[in-house]
Amino acid sequence: MSLKNCTISVFGLGLIGGSLAWKLRRDGLVQDVAGWSRNPETVRRAMEAGMIGRGCVSAEECAALGDVLVLAVPIRSMEEVSLKIRSAARPDVRAVFDLASTKTDVGRKLAPIWGRCYAGFHPMAGKERGGLENADPDLFSEAVCAVVPFETTDPSVTALAEELAEALGGRALPTDAAVHDAAAGCVSHLPVLLAASLALLAGRELEKNPLVPLLAAGGFRDTTRVAGGPPWLGADMTVTNGEQVKRLAREYKAILDGLLGATPGELEALLEQASAVRERMFAGKKRWAGEKR
């Protein structure tokens, strides 16, 4: 059965879950989309907007409808929701995907519950503001979608995850949980804490210096953008990927100390190196995106 013939059940209709449901239903990429949220008002608004075809009053009802189950709830709720809906899910459920931004901890908990039909799926897309009101059916256009199978994952589930990535307008990137978490920790999770730290520092300086907000411009706005995201999301990422985030934070502190202790010439060379690394990273991603699929 291809994705086109599947009913997709989405649990959690925030920015990511709502955008995914909306894209699949708007473009007729699946047979139908069912949705559930803890807040009935969110389900009602998703129905009114045409993001979902079936609004469910319970998670169990939503599970019973789906050929494919998509868990878009907060990371620390993944296990709770899975245990709640496992017995209600159809015996022939094709696949269960979690959209969590961390995979090792989540997979350790969910793989025993779902077995062969489970795999991780992480679309690298988002906005600084969450919630259904910020959902966008084109959010995943050109996005890298990490596909993370586990030891128990059936190959057909991995293939369906790759099909889902293409359907969303993104591109699948098969990887394993540990490699994913190390990379995401560096480019996604730690940056949230760095942005938050800078915002908190500015808040302290503001108490002593009223010019701080008046002189804040593009640089401050850009470097603190992700500090404006949902607080629970930053906490979830840090808690469930703590080992990698703490390792990276130690390395970051060492690099910062090196910059602060450098001579003017050394500092200029290090900043030039940083600029080159940044350009190389984005150029490499662009080349990968342009490769034949």
N, C-alpha and C positions, 0 to 999 in steps of 0.2 A: 504494500500500500504506500503510495507516494503522499507527500504532504498535502497535495491538492485534494485528496479524498478523506482527509482527517478533520475531525472536530478538535480544536485546540481549547483546552481549559487553562485559563490564566488566573493564578492566585496572587492577588496583590495588584491593584490598579493605580499605581503611582506613576511616576515619570517613565520608568523603563517598562513595566508591565502594560501600562496604558498605551504607550507608543507602539509596542510590539503587537498588541491586540488590534489596534487601529490600522496599522500597516497591513496586516494579514487580511483583515476584513475589507478594508477599503479597496484593495487591489484584487480581491477575489482569489487569493492564493491558497485558501483552505475551504473546506466545506462549510464550516461555521466556527464561531468563536464564542465560548462561554466565559464569563468572568465572575470573580468573587472578590470582595474586600471586607475587612472587618467592619467598615463603616457602610451601612446600607445606602447612605446618601451618595457615596462615591459610585456605587453600582448603578444607582438611578441616573446619575449624570453621565456615566459612560454609555448607558443605554440610549439616553436622549441624544447624545452626540453621534451615535451610530458606531461607536468604537467596538462594541460587542453585540452579538445577536441574541445571546441568552444571558440575562442577569440572574445570578443565583443568590438565594437567601442564606445558604450554608455552604461551607467548604466541601462537605460530603456530597451535596447535590452537584456541585461543580465537578468533583472528581468522577462521579458516575457518568457524566456526559462526555468525557474526553477520551479520544484516542491517544492524544499527546497532552501531558500535563506540564505546565510551565510554572515553576515556583519563582515568583517575583516579590516575595515578602522580604522583610528585613533579614539579614544574615542570621542573626541569633534566634529567629523564629522558624527557620527552615526545618529543623528537626521536629519541633512541636507540631507544625502544620502537617508534615509528612506522616507522623504517627497518627494524627487525627483522621487523615483521609485514606490511609493505606487500605483499610478493609472496605471502603466505599468505592475504591478504584475498580475499574473493570478488569476481569481476569486476563483479558487479551490486550491490556493497555500497551501501546506501541513503544512509548518512550516517556521518560520523566527527566526534565532538564531543570537545573537550578541556575538562576541568573546571578548568583552571588559573585562579588568581585574578589573573593578569596576561595581557594579550592581544597587545600589539604585538610583543614579542620572540618569543612562542610562535607567533603567526600567521606571522611572517616565516619561521620555520623549517618549520612544518607545511604551510602552503598549497602550496608547491612539491611536497611529497611526496604529498598527497592530492587536490589539485585541486578539482574541482567538488563533491565530496561532503563537503567539510570546512567546519565553522563552529565558532566558539568558543561555549562555554556555561558560564556562571558563576553557580551558585546562591549567593546571599548568605545562607549559613547555616553553622553550625558550632558547635563546643564548644571549651572551652579544652583539652580532652584529646582526642587523636586515637586512631586504632587501631580495628580491627574490634570490640573489646570495648565500644566506646562508640557503635557504630552504632545508629541509631534510624530506623525506617521513616517516622516522622512529622517528621523533622528539617526537611524542606523546606516544611512547612505554612505558608502565607501568605508564603513567601520570594519576594523579587524574584530572578528568574533572567535575568541579562543574556545576550542572544542577539547574537553578534557575527559577522556575515557578512564575508567578505573579497571582493576583486575577482573571484576565481574561483568563489565560492560559488554553486551553483545555487539558485534561489528555492525549489525543493521541499525543500531541506535546511533552509533558514531556517524554512519552515512546519513541518517535522517537529520542529525545536528548540522552536518555540512550543508544539507539541502536547505535547512532553515536559515542558515547564514546567507546563502545566496538569495533566498526569497525576501529577506529583509533589506537587500541591497548592499550587503557587506561581503566579506570574504572570510572563509573559515581558516583558522590557524590551529592545526592539531598540536597538542602539547601535553605534558603531564603536570600534575598538580604542583609539585615542588618547584619546577622550573617556572611555571606560571606565577606562583606566589613570590618568588624572588624578583622576577621582572616587574610585576605589578607593584610590589612593595617599593621599588625604586622610582618608578615613573608615575605612580598613582597614589599609593597610600601614604608614604612619607611626605610627599608634597603637600598633602592636606594639613599635616601637622606643622610643616614649615610655614605655610601660609597663615595658619592659625597663630603660630608663635609670633610672626611679624605683626599681625593685627593686634595681638595682646600687648606687644612691646609698644606699638604706636599709641595704644590706649593709656599706657603708663606715662609715656612721654607727653601726651596731651594734658595730663594733670599738671605738668610743670611748664608746658610751652604751648600757648594758644596758636602758634603758627603751624603746628604739625598738620592739621587738616587742611589749612589754606594752601600749603605747599604740596600736598599729596596730589599726584597727577597720574599719567599713564603707567609709569613704572610701578607705583604702589598698587594701583588698581589691578594691573595684570598679575603681579606676583601674589596678591591676596585673593584672587578671584575664587578659588576653590574653598576658601575659608567661609564663603557665603552659603555653602551647601548644607543639607540637613545634618544637624549635629549627631543624630543617631547613626547616620551612615558612616561618618568619620570614626565614631566610637566602635562600630561593628567591624570595620576594616582593621583598625588597630588591634582590637582584642583578638580577632580570629586569625590575624597574620602577625602576631606580636613578635615571634622569634625573628622573622625577617626584618620587620620594621625597626626593632631595637638594634639589630646588627648594622643595618644601613645608617641608622642615626649615629652610631658610634663612628662609622667611617666618615660620615658627613662632618661631625664635630672635628675629627682629625684634619680633614681638608680645610675647614674654616680656620682652624688654628694655624695651619700652614700658610694660608693666605695672609692672615694677620701678622705673622712673624716674618714674612718675606721682605726683602729689600725692594725698592721701587722697580729695579730692573727685573727681579725675579717675579714680582707681582704682575708686571706687564706681560711677561712671558706666560704666566699661568692663566691670565685672563684671555690671552690670545688662544691658548690651548683649549680653554673652555668653549670659546666661540667656535673653534674648529670641530670640537666634539659634537656640539649642538647641531651644526650644519651637517655633519656626517650622519648623525642619527636620522634626521629627517630625510636626507637624500637616500639613505638605505631603505627606509620605509617606502619611499616613493618608487624606488626601483622594484622592490618586492611587489608592490601593488600593481605595477605595470607588467609583471611577468605573466606569461601565458598560464591560465588556470588549468 
